[in-house]
Amino acid sequence: MSKQLFGSALGGAVYRAVFQSNPVYIAFCLTGAFVGEQIYDKAVNAMWQSGNKGKFFEDIKIAPKDEE
């Protein structure tokens, strides 16, 4: 099966480094999921902030209270 999917030298190296050992494969998947989630979260937050600029509570300017 590995010969069919990973015929090239690079594919064989990736197979031996990542997919041949189950604990390494699981760590690879979990790390990829965590990194991917972080990238996705930052991208969506940036788009949300850009699309709603000036509409957040932090953007409201409060007039100073007049002294009596």
CHARMM internal coordinates of N, CA and C (Angstrom, degrees):
IC EDIT
DIST 1 N 1 CA 1.4430
DIST 1 CA 1 C 1.5193
ANGL 1 N 1 CA 1 C 110.95
DIST 1 C 2 N 1.3159
ANGL 1 CA 1 C 2 N 118.38
DIHE 1 N 1 CA 1 C 2 N -40.76
DIST 2 N 2 CA 1.4569
ANGL 1 C 2 N 2 CA 120.27
DIHE 1 CA 1 C 2 N 2 CA -178.78
DIST 2 CA 2 C 1.5184
ANGL 2 N 2 CA 2 C 111.24
DIHE 1 C 2 N 2 CA 2 C -66.75
DIST 2 C 3 N 1.3290
ANGL 2 CA 2 C 3 N 118.14
DIHE 2 N 2 CA 2 C 3 N -29.07
DIST 3 N 3 CA 1.4620
ANGL 2 C 3 N 3 CA 121.21
DIHE 2 CA 2 C 3 N 3 CA 178.35
DIST 3 CA 3 C 1.5239
ANGL 3 N 3 CA 3 C 110.73
DIHE 2 C 3 N 3 CA 3 C -68.62
DIST 3 C 4 N 1.3239
ANGL 3 CA 3 C 4 N 117.73
DIHE 3 N 3 CA 3 C 4 N -35.70
DIST 4 N 4 CA 1.4588
ANGL 3 C 4 N 4 CA 120.64
DIHE 3 CA 3 C 4 N 4 CA -179.87
DIST 4 CA 4 C 1.5266
ANGL 4 N 4 CA 4 C 111.38
DIHE 3 C 4 N 4 CA 4 C -73.11
DIST 4 C 5 N 1.3235
ANGL 4 CA 4 C 5 N 116.93
DIHE 4 N 4 CA 4 C 5 N -43.49
DIST 5 N 5 CA 1.4529
ANGL 4 C 5 N 5 CA 120.41
DIHE 4 CA 4 C 5 N 5 CA -176.21
DIST 5 CA 5 C 1.5185
ANGL 5 N 5 CA 5 C 112.75
DIHE 4 C 5 N 5 CA 5 C -82.45
DIST 5 C 6 N 1.3047
ANGL 5 CA 5 C 6 N 116.63
DIHE 5 N 5 CA 5 C 6 N -37.15
DIST 6 N 6 CA 1.4532
ANGL 5 C 6 N 6 CA 121.12
DIHE 5 CA 5 C 6 N 6 CA -174.83
DIST 6 CA 6 C 1.5221
ANGL 6 N 6 CA 6 C 109.61
DIHE 5 C 6 N 6 CA 6 C -119.07
DIST 6 C 7 N 1.3128
ANGL 6 CA 6 C 7 N 117.55
DIHE 6 N 6 CA 6 C 7 N 69.78
DIST 7 N 7 CA 1.4556
ANGL 6 C 7 N 7 CA 122.14
DIHE 6 CA 6 C 7 N 7 CA -176.58
DIST 7 CA 7 C 1.5122
ANGL 7 N 7 CA 7 C 113.35
DIHE 6 C 7 N 7 CA 7 C -78.25
DIST 7 C 8 N 1.3127
ANGL 7 CA 7 C 8 N 118.55
DIHE 7 N 7 CA 7 C 8 N -28.13
DIST 8 N 8 CA 1.4571
ANGL 7 C 8 N 8 CA 120.93
DIHE 7 CA 7 C 8 N 8 CA -176.57
DIST 8 CA 8 C 1.5248
ANGL 8 N 8 CA 8 C 110.83
DIHE 7 C 8 N 8 CA 8 C -83.33
DIST 8 C 9 N 1.3175
ANGL 8 CA 8 C 9 N 115.54
DIHE 8 N 8 CA 8 C 9 N 167.43
DIST 9 N 9 CA 1.4658
ANGL 8 C 9 N 9 CA 120.66
DIHE 8 CA 8 C 9 N 9 CA 178.82
DIST 9 CA 9 C 1.5240
ANGL 9 N 9 CA 9 C 110.71
DIHE 8 C 9 N 9 CA 9 C -65.86
DIST 9 C 10 N 1.3222
ANGL 9 CA 9 C 10 N 116.58
DIHE 9 N 9 CA 9 C 10 N -40.23
DIST 10 N 10 CA 1.4598
ANGL 9 C 10 N 10 CA 120.15
DIHE 9 CA 9 C 10 N 10 CA 178.42
DIST 10 CA 10 C 1.5244
ANGL 10 N 10 CA 10 C 110.72
DIHE 9 C 10 N 10 CA 10 C -64.90
DIST 10 C 11 N 1.3241
ANGL 10 CA 10 C 11 N 116.44
DIHE 10 N 10 CA 10 C 11 N -42.70
DIST 11 N 11 CA 1.4598
ANGL 10 C 11 N 11 CA 120.33
DIHE 10 CA 10 C 11 N 11 CA 178.01
DIST 11 CA 11 C 1.5149
ANGL 11 N 11 CA 11 C 112.20
DIHE 10 C 11 N 11 CA 11 C -62.22
DIST 11 C 12 N 1.3285
ANGL 11 CA 11 C 12 N 116.72
DIHE 11 N 11 CA 11 C 12 N -39.86
DIST 12 N 12 CA 1.4604
ANGL 11 C 12 N 12 CA 120.27
DIHE 11 CA 11 C 12 N 12 CA 177.54
DIST 12 CA 12 C 1.5167
ANGL 12 N 12 CA 12 C 112.06
DIHE 11 C 12 N 12 CA 12 C -65.34
DIST 12 C 13 N 1.3281
ANGL 12 CA 12 C 13 N 116.63
DIHE 12 N 12 CA 12 C 13 N -38.21
DIST 13 N 13 CA 1.4661
ANGL 12 C 13 N 13 CA 120.39
DIHE 12 CA 12 C 13 N 13 CA 178.43
DIST 13 CA 13 C 1.5257
ANGL 13 N 13 CA 13 C 110.69
DIHE 12 C 13 N 13 CA 13 C -66.39
DIST 13 C 14 N 1.3244
ANGL 13 CA 13 C 14 N 116.70
DIHE 13 N 13 CA 13 C 14 N -41.12
DIST 14 N 14 CA 1.4666
ANGL 13 C 14 N 14 CA 120.45
DIHE 13 CA 13 C 14 N 14 CA 177.72
DIST 14 CA 14 C 1.5196
ANGL 14 N 14 CA 14 C 110.06
DIHE 13 C 14 N 14 CA 14 C -65.01
DIST 14 C 15 N 1.3226
ANGL 14 CA 14 C 15 N 116.80
DIHE 14 N 14 CA 14 C 15 N -41.79
DIST 15 N 15 CA 1.4619
ANGL 14 C 15 N 15 CA 120.47
DIHE 14 CA 14 C 15 N 15 CA 178.88
DIST 15 CA 15 C 1.5255
ANGL 15 N 15 CA 15 C 110.76
DIHE 14 C 15 N 15 CA 15 C -60.60
DIST 15 C 16 N 1.3253
ANGL 15 CA 15 C 16 N 116.91
DIHE 15 N 15 CA 15 C 16 N -46.95
DIST 16 N 16 CA 1.4678
ANGL 15 C 16 N 16 CA 120.14
DIHE 15 CA 15 C 16 N 16 CA -179.08
DIST 16 CA 16 C 1.5232
ANGL 16 N 16 CA 16 C 111.87
DIHE 15 C 16 N 16 CA 16 C -67.25
DIST 16 C 17 N 1.3279
ANGL 16 CA 16 C 17 N 117.74
DIHE 16 N 16 CA 16 C 17 N -34.64
DIST 17 N 17 CA 1.4627
ANGL 16 C 17 N 17 CA 120.85
DIHE 16 CA 16 C 17 N 17 CA -176.66
DIST 17 CA 17 C 1.5233
ANGL 17 N 17 CA 17 C 112.86
DIHE 16 C 17 N 17 CA 17 C -79.57
DIST 17 C 18 N 1.3263
ANGL 17 CA 17 C 18 N 117.90
DIHE 17 N 17 CA 17 C 18 N -34.57
DIST 18 N 18 CA 1.4662
ANGL 17 C 18 N 18 CA 120.20
DIHE 17 CA 17 C 18 N 18 CA -170.56
DIST 18 CA 18 C 1.5206
ANGL 18 N 18 CA 18 C 113.05
DIHE 17 C 18 N 18 CA 18 C -116.15
DIST 18 C 19 N 1.3186
ANGL 18 CA 18 C 19 N 117.62
DIHE 18 N 18 CA 18 C 19 N -52.23
DIST 19 N 19 CA 1.4579
ANGL 18 C 19 N 19 CA 120.89
DIHE 18 CA 18 C 19 N 19 CA -167.27
DIST 19 CA 19 C 1.5209
ANGL 19 N 19 CA 19 C 114.80
DIHE 18 C 19 N 19 CA 19 C -88.35
DIST 19 C 20 N 1.2980
ANGL 19 CA 19 C 20 N 118.40
DIHE 19 N 19 CA 19 C 20 N -14.34
DIST 20 N 20 CA 1.4623
ANGL 19 C 20 N 20 CA 119.99
DIHE 19 CA 19 C 20 N 20 CA -176.27
DIST 20 CA 20 C 1.5271
ANGL 20 N 20 CA 20 C 111.73
DIHE 19 C 20 N 20 CA 20 C -74.99
DIST 20 C 21 N 1.3171
ANGL 20 CA 20 C 21 N 117.77
DIHE 20 N 20 CA 20 C 21 N -32.49
DIST 21 N 21 CA 1.4588
ANGL 20 C 21 N 21 CA 121.82
DIHE 20 CA 20 C 21 N 21 CA -178.40
DIST 21 CA 21 C 1.5352
ANGL 21 N 21 CA 21 C 109.39
DIHE 20 C 21 N 21 CA 21 C -106.37
DIST 21 C 22 N 1.3227
ANGL 21 CA 21 C 22 N 116.71
DIHE 21 N 21 CA 21 C 22 N 125.35
DIST 22 N 22 CA 1.4592
ANGL 21 C 22 N 22 CA 120.59
DIHE 21 CA 21 C 22 N 22 CA -177.40
DIST 22 CA 22 C 1.5308
ANGL 22 N 22 CA 22 C 112.94
DIHE 21 C 22 N 22 CA 22 C -62.50
DIST 22 C 23 N 1.3396
ANGL 22 CA 22 C 23 N 121.32
DIHE 22 N 22 CA 22 C 23 N -45.12
DIST 23 N 23 CA 1.4708
ANGL 22 C 23 N 23 CA 119.56
DIHE 22 CA 22 C 23 N 23 CA 178.40
DIST 23 CA 23 C 1.5329
ANGL 23 N 23 CA 23 C 112.93
DIHE 22 C 23 N 23 CA 23 C -61.90
DIST 23 C 24 N 1.3223
ANGL 23 CA 23 C 24 N 117.03
DIHE 23 N 23 CA 23 C 24 N -37.66
DIST 24 N 24 CA 1.4658
ANGL 23 C 24 N 24 CA 120.21
DIHE 23 CA 23 C 24 N 24 CA 178.09
DIST 24 CA 24 C 1.5239
ANGL 24 N 24 CA 24 C 109.74
DIHE 23 C 24 N 24 CA 24 C -67.23
DIST 24 C 25 N 1.3225
ANGL 24 CA 24 C 25 N 117.34
DIHE 24 N 24 CA 24 C 25 N -40.37
DIST 25 N 25 CA 1.4667
ANGL 24 C 25 N 25 CA 121.59
DIHE 24 CA 24 C 25 N 25 CA 179.06
DIST 25 CA 25 C 1.5262
ANGL 25 N 25 CA 25 C 110.70
DIHE 24 C 25 N 25 CA 25 C -63.38
DIST 25 C 26 N 1.3251
ANGL 25 CA 25 C 26 N 117.28
DIHE 25 N 25 CA 25 C 26 N -42.68
DIST 26 N 26 CA 1.4645
ANGL 25 C 26 N 26 CA 121.14
DIHE 25 CA 25 C 26 N 26 CA 178.85
DIST 26 CA 26 C 1.5239
ANGL 26 N 26 CA 26 C 110.28
DIHE 25 C 26 N 26 CA 26 C -64.62
DIST 26 C 27 N 1.3283
ANGL 26 CA 26 C 27 N 117.34
DIHE 26 N 26 CA 26 C 27 N -43.85
DIST 27 N 27 CA 1.4657
ANGL 26 C 27 N 27 CA 120.78
DIHE 26 CA 26 C 27 N 27 CA 177.51
DIST 27 CA 27 C 1.5295
ANGL 27 N 27 CA 27 C 110.77
DIHE 26 C 27 N 27 CA 27 C -62.42
DIST 27 C 28 N 1.3287
ANGL 27 CA 27 C 28 N 116.84
DIHE 27 N 27 CA 27 C 28 N -39.61
DIST 28 N 28 CA 1.4626
ANGL 27 C 28 N 28 CA 121.91
DIHE 27 CA 27 C 28 N 28 CA 177.61
DIST 28 CA 28 C 1.5249
ANGL 28 N 28 CA 28 C 110.72
DIHE 27 C 28 N 28 CA 28 C -61.47
DIST 28 C 29 N 1.3220
ANGL 28 CA 28 C 29 N 116.89
DIHE 28 N 28 CA 28 C 29 N -44.74
DIST 29 N 29 CA 1.4654
ANGL 28 C 29 N 29 CA 121.35
DIHE 28 CA 28 C 29 N 29 CA 179.99
DIST 29 CA 29 C 1.5262
ANGL 29 N 29 CA 29 C 111.54
DIHE 28 C 29 N 29 CA 29 C -65.93
DIST 29 C 30 N 1.3284
ANGL 29 CA 29 C 30 N 117.33
DIHE 29 N 29 CA 29 C 30 N -44.86
DIST 30 N 30 CA 1.4607
ANGL 29 C 30 N 30 CA 120.45
DIHE 29 CA 29 C 30 N 30 CA -179.85
DIST 30 CA 30 C 1.5219
ANGL 30 N 30 CA 30 C 111.76
DIHE 29 C 30 N 30 CA 30 C -65.60
DIST 30 C 31 N 1.3238
ANGL 30 CA 30 C 31 N 116.66
DIHE 30 N 30 CA 30 C 31 N -41.77
DIST 31 N 31 CA 1.4631
ANGL 30 C 31 N 31 CA 120.52
DIHE 30 CA 30 C 31 N 31 CA 177.98
DIST 31 CA 31 C 1.5244
ANGL 31 N 31 CA 31 C 110.44
DIHE 30 C 31 N 31 CA 31 C -64.40
DIST 31 C 32 N 1.3178
ANGL 31 CA 31 C 32 N 116.63
DIHE 31 N 31 CA 31 C 32 N -43.73
DIST 32 N 32 CA 1.4615
ANGL 31 C 32 N 32 CA 120.30
DIHE 31 CA 31 C 32 N 32 CA 177.84
DIST 32 CA 32 C 1.5166
ANGL 32 N 32 CA 32 C 112.57
DIHE 31 C 32 N 32 CA 32 C -62.08
DIST 32 C 33 N 1.3263
ANGL 32 CA 32 C 33 N 116.69
DIHE 32 N 32 CA 32 C 33 N -39.39
DIST 33 N 33 CA 1.4641
ANGL 32 C 33 N 33 CA 120.56
DIHE 32 CA 32 C 33 N 33 CA 178.38
DIST 33 CA 33 C 1.5244
ANGL 33 N 33 CA 33 C 110.70
DIHE 32 C 33 N 33 CA 33 C -65.48
DIST 33 C 34 N 1.3283
ANGL 33 CA 33 C 34 N 116.93
DIHE 33 N 33 CA 33 C 34 N -42.66
DIST 34 N 34 CA 1.4635
ANGL 33 C 34 N 34 CA 120.62
DIHE 33 CA 33 C 34 N 34 CA -179.79
DIST 34 CA 34 C 1.5278
ANGL 34 N 34 CA 34 C 111.18
DIHE 33 C 34 N 34 CA 34 C -65.20
DIST 34 C 35 N 1.3214
ANGL 34 CA 34 C 35 N 116.98
DIHE 34 N 34 CA 34 C 35 N -47.52
DIST 35 N 35 CA 1.4662
ANGL 34 C 35 N 35 CA 120.90
DIHE 34 CA 34 C 35 N 35 CA -179.56
DIST 35 CA 35 C 1.5312
ANGL 35 N 35 CA 35 C 110.22
DIHE 34 C 35 N 35 CA 35 C -65.08
DIST 35 C 36 N 1.3145
ANGL 35 CA 35 C 36 N 117.12
DIHE 35 N 35 CA 35 C 36 N -42.57
DIST 36 N 36 CA 1.4575
ANGL 35 C 36 N 36 CA 120.58
DIHE 35 CA 35 C 36 N 36 CA 178.40
DIST 36 CA 36 C 1.5170
ANGL 36 N 36 CA 36 C 112.41
DIHE 35 C 36 N 36 CA 36 C -62.50
DIST 36 C 37 N 1.3253
ANGL 36 CA 36 C 37 N 116.74
DIHE 36 N 36 CA 36 C 37 N -39.16
DIST 37 N 37 CA 1.4583
ANGL 36 C 37 N 37 CA 120.89
DIHE 36 CA 36 C 37 N 37 CA 178.59
DIST 37 CA 37 C 1.5218
ANGL 37 N 37 CA 37 C 110.80
DIHE 36 C 37 N 37 CA 37 C -65.26
DIST 37 C 38 N 1.3302
ANGL 37 CA 37 C 38 N 117.29
DIHE 37 N 37 CA 37 C 38 N -40.44
DIST 38 N 38 CA 1.4618
ANGL 37 C 38 N 38 CA 120.99
DIHE 37 CA 37 C 38 N 38 CA 178.95
DIST 38 CA 38 C 1.5285
ANGL 38 N 38 CA 38 C 111.03
DIHE 37 C 38 N 38 CA 38 C -63.58
DIST 38 C 39 N 1.3160
ANGL 38 CA 38 C 39 N 116.57
DIHE 38 N 38 CA 38 C 39 N -44.59
DIST 39 N 39 CA 1.4666
ANGL 38 C 39 N 39 CA 120.93
DIHE 38 CA 38 C 39 N 39 CA 179.55
DIST 39 CA 39 C 1.5283
ANGL 39 N 39 CA 39 C 110.36
DIHE 38 C 39 N 39 CA 39 C -63.99
DIST 39 C 40 N 1.3186
ANGL 39 CA 39 C 40 N 117.04
DIHE 39 N 39 CA 39 C 40 N -45.43
DIST 40 N 40 CA 1.4668
ANGL 39 C 40 N 40 CA 121.64
DIHE 39 CA 39 C 40 N 40 CA 179.67
DIST 40 CA 40 C 1.5241
ANGL 40 N 40 CA 40 C 110.56
DIHE 39 C 40 N 40 CA 40 C -62.66
DIST 40 C 41 N 1.3292
ANGL 40 CA 40 C 41 N 117.67
DIHE 40 N 40 CA 40 C 41 N -42.93
DIST 41 N 41 CA 1.4577
ANGL 40 C 41 N 41 CA 122.35
DIHE 40 CA 40 C 41 N 41 CA -179.45
DIST 41 CA 41 C 1.5233
ANGL 41 N 41 CA 41 C 111.10
DIHE 40 C 41 N 41 CA 41 C -61.93
DIST 41 C 42 N 1.3260
ANGL 41 CA 41 C 42 N 117.14
DIHE 41 N 41 CA 41 C 42 N -46.01
DIST 42 N 42 CA 1.4644
ANGL 41 C 42 N 42 CA 120.50
DIHE 41 CA 41 C 42 N 42 CA 179.67
DIST 42 CA 42 C 1.5239
ANGL 42 N 42 CA 42 C 111.41
DIHE 41 C 42 N 42 CA 42 C -65.06
DIST 42 C 43 N 1.3199
ANGL 42 CA 42 C 43 N 117.95
DIHE 42 N 42 CA 42 C 43 N -39.33
DIST 43 N 43 CA 1.4649
ANGL 42 C 43 N 43 CA 121.39
DIHE 42 CA 42 C 43 N 43 CA -180.00
DIST 43 CA 43 C 1.5260
ANGL 43 N 43 CA 43 C 111.08
DIHE 42 C 43 N 43 CA 43 C -66.44
DIST 43 C 44 N 1.3279
ANGL 43 CA 43 C 44 N 117.64
DIHE 43 N 43 CA 43 C 44 N -45.17
DIST 44 N 44 CA 1.4638
ANGL 43 C 44 N 44 CA 120.81
DIHE 43 CA 43 C 44 N 44 CA -179.33
DIST 44 CA 44 C 1.5242
ANGL 44 N 44 CA 44 C 110.45
DIHE 43 C 44 N 44 CA 44 C -67.19
DIST 44 C 45 N 1.3317
ANGL 44 CA 44 C 45 N 118.02
DIHE 44 N 44 CA 44 C 45 N -40.49
DIST 45 N 45 CA 1.4635
ANGL 44 C 45 N 45 CA 120.30
DIHE 44 CA 44 C 45 N 45 CA 177.55
DIST 45 CA 45 C 1.5236
ANGL 45 N 45 CA 45 C 111.49
DIHE 44 C 45 N 45 CA 45 C -63.26
DIST 45 C 46 N 1.3283
ANGL 45 CA 45 C 46 N 117.67
DIHE 45 N 45 CA 45 C 46 N -39.75
DIST 46 N 46 CA 1.4638
ANGL 45 C 46 N 46 CA 120.88
DIHE 45 CA 45 C 46 N 46 CA 178.27
DIST 46 CA 46 C 1.5264
ANGL 46 N 46 CA 46 C 110.61
DIHE 45 C 46 N 46 CA 46 C -63.96
DIST 46 C 47 N 1.3302
ANGL 46 CA 46 C 47 N 117.24
DIHE 46 N 46 CA 46 C 47 N -42.32
DIST 47 N 47 CA 1.4662
ANGL 46 C 47 N 47 CA 120.06
DIHE 46 CA 46 C 47 N 47 CA 178.21
DIST 47 CA 47 C 1.5319
ANGL 47 N 47 CA 47 C 110.95
DIHE 46 C 47 N 47 CA 47 C -65.78
DIST 47 C 48 N 1.3284
ANGL 47 CA 47 C 48 N 116.91
DIHE 47 N 47 CA 47 C 48 N -39.67
DIST 48 N 48 CA 1.4596
ANGL 47 C 48 N 48 CA 121.21
DIHE 47 CA 47 C 48 N 48 CA -179.88
DIST 48 CA 48 C 1.5283
ANGL 48 N 48 CA 48 C 110.20
DIHE 47 C 48 N 48 CA 48 C -65.22
DIST 48 C 49 N 1.3297
ANGL 48 CA 48 C 49 N 116.72
DIHE 48 N 48 CA 48 C 49 N -45.66
DIST 49 N 49 CA 1.4607
ANGL 48 C 49 N 49 CA 120.80
DIHE 48 CA 48 C 49 N 49 CA 178.98
DIST 49 CA 49 C 1.5265
ANGL 49 N 49 CA 49 C 110.76
DIHE 48 C 49 N 49 CA 49 C -62.14
DIST 49 C 50 N 1.3214
ANGL 49 CA 49 C 50 N 116.94
DIHE 49 N 49 CA 49 C 50 N -41.47
DIST 50 N 50 CA 1.4603
ANGL 49 C 50 N 50 CA 121.74
DIHE 49 CA 49 C 50 N 50 CA -179.87
DIST 50 CA 50 C 1.5286
ANGL 50 N 50 CA 50 C 111.37
DIHE 49 C 50 N 50 CA 50 C -66.22
DIST 50 C 51 N 1.3042
ANGL 50 CA 50 C 51 N 117.38
DIHE 50 N 50 CA 50 C 51 N -42.21
DIST 51 N 51 CA 1.4577
ANGL 50 C 51 N 51 CA 121.25
DIHE 50 CA 50 C 51 N 51 CA -178.44
DIST 51 CA 51 C 1.5133
ANGL 51 N 51 CA 51 C 114.12
DIHE 50 C 51 N 51 CA 51 C -72.90
DIST 51 C 52 N 1.3248
ANGL 51 CA 51 C 52 N 117.48
DIHE 51 N 51 CA 51 C 52 N -23.10
DIST 52 N 52 CA 1.4594
ANGL 51 C 52 N 52 CA 121.52
DIHE 51 CA 51 C 52 N 52 CA -177.04
DIST 52 CA 52 C 1.5237
ANGL 52 N 52 CA 52 C 112.22
DIHE 51 C 52 N 52 CA 52 C -117.46
DIST 52 C 53 N 1.3067
ANGL 52 CA 52 C 53 N 116.76
DIHE 52 N 52 CA 52 C 53 N 29.25
DIST 53 N 53 CA 1.4655
ANGL 52 C 53 N 53 CA 121.38
DIHE 52 CA 52 C 53 N 53 CA -178.62
DIST 53 CA 53 C 1.5308
ANGL 53 N 53 CA 53 C 109.74
DIHE 52 C 53 N 53 CA 53 C -61.00
DIST 53 C 54 N 1.3263
ANGL 53 CA 53 C 54 N 115.60
DIHE 53 N 53 CA 53 C 54 N 131.25
DIST 54 N 54 CA 1.4579
ANGL 53 C 54 N 54 CA 121.22
DIHE 53 CA 53 C 54 N 54 CA 179.35
DIST 54 CA 54 C 1.5110
ANGL 54 N 54 CA 54 C 114.52
DIHE 53 C 54 N 54 CA 54 C 86.59
DIST 54 C 55 N 1.3054
ANGL 54 CA 54 C 55 N 118.68
DIHE 54 N 54 CA 54 C 55 N -1.22
DIST 55 N 55 CA 1.4619
ANGL 54 C 55 N 55 CA 122.12
DIHE 54 CA 54 C 55 N 55 CA -176.90
DIST 55 CA 55 C 1.5267
ANGL 55 N 55 CA 55 C 113.04
DIHE 54 C 55 N 55 CA 55 C -108.91
DIST 55 C 56 N 1.3159
ANGL 55 CA 55 C 56 N 117.59
DIHE 55 N 55 CA 55 C 56 N 4.09
DIST 56 N 56 CA 1.4578
ANGL 55 C 56 N 56 CA 121.12
DIHE 55 CA 55 C 56 N 56 CA -177.27
DIST 56 CA 56 C 1.5231
ANGL 56 N 56 CA 56 C 110.54
DIHE 55 C 56 N 56 CA 56 C -91.86
DIST 56 C 57 N 1.3107
ANGL 56 CA 56 C 57 N 116.32
DIHE 56 N 56 CA 56 C 57 N 156.47
DIST 57 N 57 CA 1.4546
ANGL 56 C 57 N 57 CA 121.91
DIHE 56 CA 56 C 57 N 57 CA 179.35
DIST 57 CA 57 C 1.5261
ANGL 57 N 57 CA 57 C 110.74
DIHE 56 C 57 N 57 CA 57 C -58.73
DIST 57 C 58 N 1.3255
ANGL 57 CA 57 C 58 N 116.90
DIHE 57 N 57 CA 57 C 58 N -36.81
DIST 58 N 58 CA 1.4605
ANGL 57 C 58 N 58 CA 121.04
DIHE 57 CA 57 C 58 N 58 CA -179.29
DIST 58 CA 58 C 1.5280
ANGL 58 N 58 CA 58 C 111.75
DIHE 57 C 58 N 58 CA 58 C -66.20
DIST 58 C 59 N 1.3258
ANGL 58 CA 58 C 59 N 118.28
DIHE 58 N 58 CA 58 C 59 N -21.12
DIST 59 N 59 CA 1.4624
ANGL 58 C 59 N 59 CA 122.53
DIHE 58 CA 58 C 59 N 59 CA -177.57
DIST 59 CA 59 C 1.5287
ANGL 59 N 59 CA 59 C 113.12
DIHE 58 C 59 N 59 CA 59 C -85.11
DIST 59 C 60 N 1.3166
ANGL 59 CA 59 C 60 N 117.71
DIHE 59 N 59 CA 59 C 60 N -11.01
DIST 60 N 60 CA 1.4611
ANGL 59 C 60 N 60 CA 121.15
DIHE 59 CA 59 C 60 N 60 CA -176.95
DIST 60 CA 60 C 1.5204
ANGL 60 N 60 CA 60 C 108.96
DIHE 59 C 60 N 60 CA 60 C -74.14
DIST 60 C 61 N 1.3288
ANGL 60 CA 60 C 61 N 115.01
DIHE 60 N 60 CA 60 C 61 N 127.18
DIST 61 N 61 CA 1.4622
ANGL 60 C 61 N 61 CA 120.55
DIHE 60 CA 60 C 61 N 61 CA 177.20
DIST 61 CA 61 C 1.5256
ANGL 61 N 61 CA 61 C 108.11
DIHE 60 C 61 N 61 CA 61 C -89.50
DIST 61 C 62 N 1.3161
ANGL 61 CA 61 C 62 N 116.14
DIHE 61 N 61 CA 61 C 62 N 125.76
DIST 62 N 62 CA 1.4572
ANGL 61 C 62 N 62 CA 121.40
DIHE 61 CA 61 C 62 N 62 CA 179.58
DIST 62 CA 62 C 1.5204
ANGL 62 N 62 CA 62 C 107.59
DIHE 61 C 62 N 62 CA 62 C -99.80
DIST 62 C 63 N 1.3346
ANGL 62 CA 62 C 63 N 115.49
DIHE 62 N 62 CA 62 C 63 N 126.59
DIST 63 N 63 CA 1.4651
ANGL 62 C 63 N 63 CA 120.15
DIHE 62 CA 62 C 63 N 63 CA -179.84
DIST 63 CA 63 C 1.5218
ANGL 63 N 63 CA 63 C 109.07
DIHE 62 C 63 N 63 CA 63 C -67.91
DIST 63 C 64 N 1.3369
ANGL 63 CA 63 C 64 N 116.49
DIHE 63 N 63 CA 63 C 64 N 142.48
DIST 64 N 64 CA 1.4712
ANGL 63 C 64 N 64 CA 118.43
DIHE 63 CA 63 C 64 N 64 CA 178.70
DIST 64 CA 64 C 1.5291
ANGL 64 N 64 CA 64 C 110.62
DIHE 63 C 64 N 64 CA 64 C -66.60
DIST 64 C 65 N 1.3110
ANGL 64 CA 64 C 65 N 115.65
DIHE 64 N 64 CA 64 C 65 N 145.23
DIST 65 N 65 CA 1.4546
ANGL 64 C 65 N 65 CA 121.41
DIHE 64 CA 64 C 65 N 65 CA -178.67
DIST 65 CA 65 C 1.5286
ANGL 65 N 65 CA 65 C 108.65
DIHE 64 C 65 N 65 CA 65 C -74.46
DIST 65 C 66 N 1.3439
ANGL 65 CA 65 C 66 N 116.29
DIHE 65 N 65 CA 65 C 66 N 132.51
DIST 66 N 66 CA 1.4693
ANGL 65 C 66 N 66 CA 120.53
DIHE 65 CA 65 C 66 N 66 CA 179.60
DIST 66 CA 66 C 1.5194
ANGL 66 N 66 CA 66 C 109.40
DIHE 65 C 66 N 66 CA 66 C -70.79
DIST 66 C 67 N 1.3278
ANGL 66 CA 66 C 67 N 115.14
DIHE 66 N 66 CA 66 C 67 N 137.13
DIST 67 N 67 CA 1.4672
ANGL 66 C 67 N 67 CA 120.88
DIHE 66 CA 66 C 67 N 67 CA 177.01
DIST 67 CA 67 C 1.5253
ANGL 67 N 67 CA 67 C 108.44
DIHE 66 C 67 N 67 CA 67 C -79.00
DIST 67 C 68 N 1.3183
ANGL 67 CA 67 C 68 N 117.46
DIHE 67 N 67 CA 67 C 68 N 140.69
DIST 68 N 68 CA 1.4657
ANGL 67 C 68 N 68 CA 120.11
DIHE 67 CA 67 C 68 N 68 CA 179.35
DIST 68 CA 68 C 1.4878
ANGL 68 N 68 CA 68 C 111.10
DIHE 67 C 68 N 68 CA 68 C -101.21
END
COOR INIT
IC SEED 1 N 1 CA 1 C
IC BUILD
